[in-house]
Amino acid sequence: MYGRLDRILPAICLVLCAAAAGDDGGWPEGDPAADTAGVNEGTLTFLTVEPARRVLHTRNRLTITGDSLTSGWVALEQCQGNLDPVPAVEIVYRYHGLRNLRVVSSTAVASARVKGSSVQLTDVAQGGEVCIAAEVQVLRADGAGGYRLQSGPFHRRFLDGYYPLRLDYRVAWPDTRLALVSVLPRAQPGFAVQARPDALHIETLFEGKLTIELQFESRR
C-alpha cells in the first residue's frame, strides 16, 4: 500500500504490491505528526491486541488453476475496507505482471475508476470499501518440480512509520495438481494459518512489512 506521499492532501495514495515492489505508501488515521512515539520502522511484529485506532482491512483472494501452472497467472480478488475518510485516494498496484484490473464494487465511495495500474477513489466516507479483480503473474516454478507463490510485502506506511494492518489472505488451488508443502511465516500468535488439501486461509494483524511465501509440490 503505497504511492507518492510527497503530494499534499486532498490526494492520498495507497499502494498494493507484490514481490520486490517499492516501500512507500499507506497512511495512519489522524495526524501522524501528533503521534510518532513508538512508531514501527519496518520490523515485522504480529499483534494480539486490537489497536485503539481504526485499522485498514485487506482481504486477498488468489485462485490457482491448471493453466496457472504453465502461465504463472492467477486470479486476484482484493478488497480494501475500513478506509479513512478522505477527499481522494489513489490505489496503485505494483505487480510484475498485472492485467485486466477492474473495480468490482465500492461502498461509501463517490466514484471508483481504473487508470492504468491504479484505482482512483473520490470522496471516501468513514469506513469506505473498494473491491477489485485482476490477474497477477505470481506463481513461479522452483526448478525442482514444484511451485512457489509469494505475496507482499504487505504493509501500511506513512512517511517513516508502519502502522497496523489486518489481512485476511486466502489461496485456492486444484488439489489434483498441487499439494501445499510449507507456509512462511509459520503459524504463531497473531498469525493464524488454516490449511486444507485445496485451500489456505491466513488471518493476521501486524505492523511492519509482511511477505507470505507458499511452497507447493506437483502431484504429476
Secondary structure, DSSP 8 states (H G I E B T S, - for coil): ----TTS-TTEEEEEEE-SS--------SS-GGG--TT-B-S--EE-SS--SS--EEEEEEEE--TTHHHH-EEEEEEEEEEE--EEEEEEEEE-SSEEEEEEEEEEEEEEEEEETTEEEEEEEEEEEEEEEEEEEE-EEE-SSSEEEEEEEEE--EETTEE--EEEEEEEE--TTTEEEEEEES--BTTEEEEEETTEEEEEEEEES-EEEEEEEEE--
